[in-house]
């Protein structure tokens, strides 16, 4: 029996739309207007922008000539992630076609992508399990035994594509799949390949541990360079969207009994980190790269982050946006729910890299590994897109909406009692045996907003 339709999320616009009272005179909704103390419009009634949109007939004047649509098709892998969905949203709005791979059709983002008329969707995993009588060798090169690349699916995605935006994940084997994607793109003669990469810190300093989920991306980046694809590599900062009051590790913004929030992480409180609103700002930046083309950006790394804030500054920005106290507590990463072993290894390495025992701020490694790359932001990102959404704005306008969608009620003036939960967070169970299938289990945020979105992408 097919699942009931999932409502399309309404907070994906670049700025909140005018309220209903300015459009058709209908009453405000109870949740988003009268009860929600944090939802606000970026444009006030007195704003000249609002006035012009209502009263200036020039805003309705048709164009003197038609604007041609881009005659390009973009191949996108893992299209339900925040980065890919951000690009698809804006690229299709200006006329690009997209061929998108989705693991499944679950969740709001997958629904949004699959119902977009300018998107051709291919549903399936990028890996296949080896059948008992399959003699193909899949263990060479450190690849996982018993795992094959779904080459047919990858080939379908790239059929007729001119451009590609690829953000690989650890489902299956990231290096194996990433290499296959690059080979397919070259065979399809893709004109420009943009890969969302991350650093291998050990490559910059042998005393720094590698973060396993990032070092695999670094290996894929090196392979793309090796085969000569016209490519650019974007390094994304910490997502504003990672914060949640749900008990997930590293970015839990935990609600306290006094109505304040507390964020505990191992980062030095005074060392600046790169930040990015992936949902809002990745799409416009990648689109500009496509417009500029490889003649300008081929082979370059770009730090895609629009703010550099220390944990203390990040909490202060969050506090201003929410209008509620937000404190930073430096400490170990707390794991309070079940997580896949691959992600657990990532967290353990991250805590070693950004150890809470490092007192000297100068000894904390750069988030992007390369200090020069890190120092280039936000200027390198602003050269691509000048209208980012900062952490303070995200905290005030979007965080409460995501929390509400995850079953939280702290943002309502008239709510008393215990918060409800839209979904169960699997508790951490002691001495639970490891699953041999943990490699293909992502840490998935369950609930209306979080289905199929990766954590610490």
C-alpha positions in Angstrom: 0.0 0.0 0.0 1.6 3.3 -1.0 2.6 5.7 1.7 0.5 8.8 2.3 1.8 11.9 0.5 4.3 13.8 2.6 3.6 17.6 2.7 6.2 19.7 1.0 8.2 21.7 3.6 7.5 25.4 3.6 10.7 26.8 5.0 12.9 26.1 2.0 12.6 29.5 0.4 15.5 31.9 0.6 13.6 34.4 2.7 10.2 33.9 4.3 7.3 34.9 2.1 4.9 37.7 3.2 2.3 36.5 5.6 -1.2 35.7 4.5 -2.6 39.0 5.8 -0.7 40.8 3.0 -1.8 38.5 0.3 -5.4 37.4 0.5 -6.6 38.6 3.9 -6.9 35.1 5.3 -6.3 34.7 9.0 -2.9 33.7 10.4 -2.4 30.1 11.1 -2.3 29.1 14.7 1.1 27.4 14.6 3.3 29.7 12.4 1.9 33.0 13.5 0.0 33.4 16.8 1.8 30.6 18.7 5.2 30.6 17.2 7.3 33.2 19.1 10.4 32.8 16.9 9.0 32.8 13.3 9.4 36.2 11.8 9.5 37.7 8.3 12.7 39.3 7.0 10.6 42.1 5.6 8.4 44.4 7.8 5.3 46.2 6.7 7.2 49.4 6.4 9.9 47.8 4.3 10.4 49.6 0.9 10.8 46.2 -0.6 7.3 45.2 0.5 5.8 48.5 -0.6 7.4 48.3 -4.0 6.2 44.7 -4.5 2.6 45.7 -3.7 2.3 49.1 -5.3 4.9 49.6 -8.0 3.5 48.5 -11.4 7.1 48.2 -12.7 7.5 45.0 -10.6 4.8 43.5 -12.9 6.3 44.7 -16.2 7.0 41.8 -18.6 10.6 41.3 -19.9 11.4 43.0 -23.2 12.8 39.8 -24.5 12.6 36.2 -23.5 15.4 34.9 -21.3 16.9 31.7 -22.7 17.0 28.7 -20.4 20.4 26.9 -19.8 20.6 24.0 -22.2 22.5 21.9 -19.7 21.8 18.8 -17.7 23.4 18.2 -14.3 24.1 14.7 -12.9 23.6 14.6 -9.1 24.4 11.8 -6.8 22.8 11.4 -3.3 20.2 14.0 -4.2 18.4 13.9 -0.8 21.3 15.4 1.0 21.3 19.1 1.9 24.0 20.1 -0.5 22.5 18.4 -3.5 18.9 19.4 -2.7 20.1 23.1 -2.4 21.6 22.9 -5.9 18.7 21.1 -7.5 16.2 23.7 -6.0 17.9 26.7 -7.5 19.3 25.1 -10.7 15.9 23.9 -11.9 14.3 27.2 -11.0 16.5 28.9 -13.7 16.1 26.2 -16.3 18.7 23.5 -15.8 17.7 19.9 -16.1 18.8 17.4 -13.5 19.3 13.6 -13.5 19.3 12.7 -9.8 20.1 9.5 -7.9 18.1 8.9 -4.7 18.6 5.9 -2.3 14.8 5.8 -1.8 11.8 8.1 -1.9 11.3 8.5 1.8 11.3 12.0 3.4 10.4 15.5 2.5 13.5 16.3 0.5 13.2 13.1 -1.6 9.6 14.0 -2.2 10.6 17.6 -3.2 13.2 16.3 -5.6 11.1 13.5 -7.1 8.1 15.8 -7.8 10.2 18.5 -9.5 9.2 18.5 -13.2 12.8 19.3 -14.2 14.3 16.4 -12.4 14.6 12.8 -13.8 15.0 10.5 -10.7 16.8 7.2 -10.5 16.0 5.3 -7.3 18.5 2.8 -6.0 21.6 2.1 -4.0 25.0 2.9 -5.5 26.3 -0.5 -4.3 25.2 -4.1 -4.7 25.8 -7.1 -2.5 27.8 -9.9 -4.2 25.6 -12.9 -4.9 26.9 -16.4 -3.6 27.9 -17.6 -7.1 29.3 -14.3 -8.4 33.0 -14.7 -9.4 33.7 -11.0 -9.8 36.7 -9.8 -7.7 35.5 -7.0 -5.5 38.2 -7.1 -2.8 41.1 -5.5 -4.7 42.3 -2.1 -3.7 40.9 -2.3 -0.2 37.3 -2.5 -1.3 34.8 -4.2 0.9 34.4 -7.9 0.4 31.1 -8.9 -1.0 30.2 -5.4 -2.3 29.9 -4.3 -5.9 29.3 -0.9 -7.5 25.9 -0.4 -9.1 27.5 0.6 -12.4 24.2 0.4 -14.3 22.6 2.9 -12.1 25.5 5.3 -12.2 25.6 5.1 -16.0 21.9 5.9 -16.2 22.4 9.0 -14.1 25.2 10.3 -16.4 23.5 9.5 -19.7 23.2 12.8 -21.5 24.6 14.9 -18.6 26.9 17.9 -19.3 27.7 18.8 -15.7 28.0 16.9 -12.4 27.8 17.8 -8.7 28.8 14.8 -6.6 28.7 14.4 -2.8 29.6 10.8 -2.1 28.7 9.2 1.2 29.8 6.1 3.2 27.0 3.9 2.1 28.7 0.9 0.5 32.3 1.9 0.0 32.9 5.6 -0.7 36.2 5.3 -2.4 35.1 2.5 -4.7 31.9 4.2 -5.6 33.6 7.6 -6.0 36.2 6.2 -8.4 33.4 4.5 -10.5 31.5 7.8 -10.6 34.5 9.7 -11.8 35.3 7.1 -14.5 31.7 7.2 -15.7 31.8 11.0 -15.9 34.9 10.9 -18.0 33.5 8.3 -20.3 30.3 10.4 -20.7 32.6 13.4 -21.5 31.1 15.6 -18.7 32.3 19.1 -19.3 32.6 20.1 -15.6 32.7 18.0 -12.5 32.3 19.5 -9.0 33.1 17.3 -6.1 32.3 18.0 -2.5 35.5 16.9 -0.8 37.0 17.1 2.7 40.6 16.8 4.0 42.8 14.0 5.2 44.5 15.8 8.1 47.3 13.2 8.2 48.3 14.3 4.7 49.1 17.8 6.2 50.7 16.6 9.4 51.5 13.0 10.3 50.8 13.8 14.0 47.2 14.5 13.1 44.8 11.5 12.9 42.8 11.0 9.7 39.0 11.3 10.0 37.8 8.2 8.2 34.8 9.7 6.6 36.8 12.7 5.3 40.0 10.9 4.3 37.9 8.7 1.9 36.7 11.9 0.2 40.3 13.0 0.0 41.2 9.8 -1.8 38.4 10.3 -4.3 39.6 13.8 -4.9 43.1 12.6 -5.7 41.7 10.0 -8.1 39.6 12.6 -9.9 42.8 14.7 -10.4 44.7 11.6 -11.5 42.3 10.8 -14.4 42.2 14.4 -15.6 38.6 15.3 -15.2 37.9 19.1 -15.5 37.0 19.4 -11.8 36.7 21.8 -8.8 36.6 20.7 -5.2 34.5 22.4 -2.6 35.2 22.0 1.1 32.0 22.7 3.1 32.1 24.2 6.6 30.1 23.0 9.6 26.4 23.1 8.7 24.3 25.5 10.6 21.6 22.8 10.1 23.6 20.3 12.2 22.3 21.7 15.4 19.4 19.9 17.1 18.1 19.4 20.6 17.7 15.7 19.9 20.4 13.7 21.6 22.6 13.2 18.6 26.4 13.4 19.1 28.6 16.5 18.6 26.0 19.1 17.6 23.3 18.5 20.2 22.0 21.9 21.4 20.6 20.5 24.6 17.6 22.3 26.2 18.2 22.9 29.9 15.7 23.1 32.7 16.1 26.8 33.0 15.1 27.4 29.4 18.6 27.9 28.1 20.6 25.8 25.6 24.0 24.2 26.0 26.3 22.9 23.3 29.1 20.5 24.3 31.9 19.8 21.9 35.7 19.2 22.0 36.6 22.3 20.0 38.7 25.0 21.7 36.3 27.8 22.7 38.4 30.6 21.2 39.4 29.0 17.8 37.4 30.0 14.8 35.6 27.4 12.8 34.1 27.6 9.3 30.3 27.7 9.1 27.8 27.2 6.3 24.0 27.2 5.9 24.1 24.2 3.5 20.4 24.3 2.6 20.4 28.0 1.8 23.9 28.7 0.3 25.4 25.7 -1.4 23.1 25.8 -4.4 23.8 29.4 -5.4 27.6 28.9 -5.0 27.7 25.7 -7.1 25.5 27.3 -9.7 28.0 30.2 -10.1 30.8 27.7 -10.4 28.9 26.1 -13.3 28.4 29.5 -14.9 32.1 30.4 -14.6 33.2 27.0 -15.8 36.5 25.1 -15.5 38.4 27.8 -17.4 38.4 29.8 -14.1 38.2 27.1 -11.4 39.7 23.8 -12.8 41.7 21.9 -10.2 41.1 24.4 -7.4 39.9 23.8 -3.9 37.3 26.3 -2.6 36.4 26.7 1.1 32.7 27.0 1.1 32.0 28.7 4.4 30.5 32.1 5.0 31.4 32.7 8.6 34.4 32.0 10.8 33.2 31.8 14.4 34.6 30.3 17.5 32.3 28.1 19.5 31.8 31.0 21.9 30.9 33.3 19.0 28.7 30.7 17.5 26.7 30.3 20.7 26.4 34.1 21.0 25.0 34.3 17.4 22.6 31.5 18.3 21.6 33.3 21.4 20.9 36.5 19.5 18.8 34.7 16.9 16.8 32.7 19.5 16.5 35.4 22.2 17.4 32.6 24.7 20.6 32.0 26.6 23.0 29.6 24.8 26.2 28.4 26.5 29.2 26.5 25.2 30.8 23.7 27.2 34.0 22.2 26.1 34.1 18.5 26.7 34.2 15.1 25.1 31.7 14.0 22.5 28.7 12.4 24.2 27.1 9.5 22.4 23.6 8.9 23.8 22.0 7.0 20.9 22.7 4.1 18.6 25.1 5.1 15.8 26.7 3.0 13.1 30.3 1.9 13.7 31.7 3.9 10.8 30.3 7.1 12.3 31.5 6.1 15.8 35.1 5.7 14.3 34.7 9.2 12.8 33.7 10.7 16.1 36.5 9.0 18.0 39.1 10.3 15.5 37.6 13.8 15.6 37.9 13.9 19.3 41.5 13.0 19.0 42.1 15.7 16.4 40.3 18.4 18.2 41.1 17.2 21.7 39.5 19.0 24.6 42.9 18.6 26.4 44.6 21.0 24.0 44.8 24.2 26.0 46.9 26.2 23.5 44.5 27.5 20.7 47.4 27.6 18.3 47.8 23.9 18.5 44.2 23.1 17.3 44.4 21.9 13.7 42.6 23.8 11.0 39.2 22.4 10.3 40.1 22.1 6.6 43.6 20.8 7.3 45.2 23.4 5.1 45.5 26.7 7.0 45.7 28.7 3.8 42.4 27.2 2.6 40.8 27.9 5.9 42.0 31.5 5.9 40.5 32.0 2.4 37.0 31.9 3.9 34.6 33.7 3.8 36.2 35.6 0.9 36.3 32.6 -1.5 32.7 31.7 -0.8 31.5 35.3 -1.1 33.2 35.5 -4.5 30.6 33.0 -5.7 27.4 34.0 -3.7 26.9 37.2 -1.8 23.6 36.6 0.0 24.4 33.9 2.6 22.2 33.1 5.7 24.3 33.5 8.8 24.1 31.4 12.0 22.2 34.1 13.8 19.6 34.4 11.1 19.3 30.6 10.9 18.8 30.3 14.6 16.0 32.8 14.6 14.2 31.9 11.5 14.8 28.2 10.7 16.0 26.3 13.8 12.6 26.6 15.6 10.8 25.3 12.5 13.1 22.3 12.3 12.7 21.7 16.0 9.0 21.8 15.7 9.1 19.3 12.9 11.1 17.0 15.1 8.4 17.1 17.7 9.7 19.8 20.0 7.4 22.4 21.6 9.8 24.8 23.5 9.2 27.5 20.9 5.5 27.9 21.7 4.4 30.6 24.2 1.3 28.7 25.3 2.7 25.2 25.7 3.1 23.7 29.2 4.3 20.3 30.3 6.6 17.7 28.7 7.6 18.0 25.1 6.3 15.5 22.7 8.5 13.7 20.2 7.7 13.1 16.6 10.0 10.1 16.5 11.9 7.8 18.8 15.6 8.2 19.1 17.1 4.7 19.5 18.8 4.6 23.0 22.4 3.6 23.5 22.4 0.0 24.7 25.5 -1.4 26.5 27.2 -4.4 25.2 25.2 -4.5 22.0 26.8 -6.7 19.4 28.1 -5.0 16.3 26.2 -5.6 13.1 28.1 -6.8 10.1 25.9 -4.6 8.0 26.7 -1.4 9.9 28.7 -0.1 6.9 25.5 0.8 5.1 23.6 2.3 7.9 23.7 6.1 8.1 23.0 8.1 11.2 19.6 9.3 9.9 17.6 12.0 11.5 14.1 10.6 11.8 11.1 12.9 11.6 9.4 15.1 9.0 12.5 17.2 8.4 15.4 14.9 8.9 14.6 11.7 6.9 17.5 10.7 4.7 19.7 13.6 5.8 23.2 12.8 6.7 24.8 13.8 9.9 28.2 15.6 9.9 28.1 15.5 6.1 
